[in-house]
């Protein structure tokens, strides 16, 4: 099971968002665009308000706990504005074909604190409709309030008129009885007292009736009429666009985290260290990454990195350790570049270094990379040595510009299946150990072959070459586990940017293949003349051209020196 990422490392998550910033940017842009599209698609809503001062009428009563301490209950009045009776009157005033119920849904009422004012707001899809609707509901509310007050007043007047008529009739009967009663009798006194009381009641009712008939009825007035709105209140473009952008950003951050969570590629050196749990010894960028046609200069940016790598490797190894295997986590030339430049850095200290190319070509384009980088012959090499075609002395070639460095190339293109596990390879490494110095083995990737594990079992230390954006975390962890199982000390990784694929036109030297040996002679008794003519090989290198098309004069000298080095190796 893959180890979980550290949840408390904030920099790790910030790094994940930095690597996938474009996802958050695209999502935020989509959110902004969605907010703009939504704003254009939503219908425009205009609002207009009218303020109505509510005046008390005689029938008003304020319930306990009402909004004001007066006789008017503004909570009740606010509900009356949206009532059906007011909506019917407003629809009549507006001459609208819309139903009163629908019109009432567009009305809202607010009551400012400590006032007897109602703010009536009407919403419509056009400015003039909003203005007319607000004024119509304010006018309809006042008319309804006035009509209600007038109806209550008329009812009271009718009631008083009825009582006046009753008292008048009763008073007429009393007067008739009083006229027929004997003077001085007790009945006369009673009738006289009853007439006086009835007359007083009639006078009181008449006074109240006169007061009611002269009362002016008015439930309030419009103190601030509705105005024509200039801008719509909805949709709010800035709010919609801002909300869309924020939602898009949050969605983008979530997508970036999910992509980081399920993306197994190694994108930064910190991924190699944190996610792969493997130390990082050196980090190369595009400016310091080696090329396929040469090794890095010792005082250039890349050369200084490999010089520091050499110092760390030497400090990590004991005095008896000599063999270092360099392998990659995936197919490619990363291990070749790291092994070649590490061997060159070790050799520049004056130590005897042997670079063994055990990474057999995976295609014709990749053939003979070490030969092109160091200016030596492509054959004979390791495959020829392990097949018994040549001896170790003939396979070793001294590089012209670094005298203390000798190279064993991969050799001919003949198959070498099973040769990496042969006894001859073990004997070869034992012989090189006896000669002193260091041995750097350029091994194939752990994901493409088991040869890397076999070679690591014969080495004292191992280094992994990791290509960013190409290597994946499971491959890195599997490579480290393979090396651990064979007991090889993994010093760490060298991190490179993704290397460009080589094209056939990028080759600076032809691939050299070795013809099949004579079947009549045993491998160890092959005469020297059956080997490929090295002078012909050197001639092929002398005639190679750079991509620019000019003859590489240096290649001629390099080939001559390579032949001299090989001859010296044969003499030894």
Secondary structure, DSSP 4 states (H G I P E B T S, - for coil): -PPPPPSS-HHHHHHHHHHTHHHHHHHHHHHHHHHHHHHHHSPPBEEEEEEEEEPP-TT--PPTT-SSSSS--HHHHHHHHTSHHHHHHHHHHHT-SS-HHHHHHTEEEE--TTS-EEEEEEEESSHHHHHHHHHHHHHHHHHHHHHHHHHHHHHHHHHHHHHHHHHHHHHHHHHHHHHHSPTTSHHHHHHHHHHHHHHHHHHHHHHHHHHHHTPPP--EEEEE-----SS-SBS-HHHHHHHHHHHHHHHHHHHHHHHHHH--B--SHHHHHHTS---EEEE--TTT---SSSPPPTTSHHHHHHHHHHHHHHHHS-TT--EEEEEESSSSSHHHHHHHHHHHHHHTTT--EEEEE----SSSTTTTHHHHHHT--S-S-HHHHHTTSS-HHHH-EE-SS-TTEEEE---SSS--TTGGGSHHHHHHHHHHHHT-SEEEEEPPPTTT-SHHHHHHHTSSEEEEEEETTTSBHHHHHHHHHHHHHTT-EEEEEEEEPPPPPPPGGG-SS----PPPPPTTS-GGG--GGGS--HHHHHHHHHT-B-TTSSB-HHHHHHHHHHHHHHHHHHH-
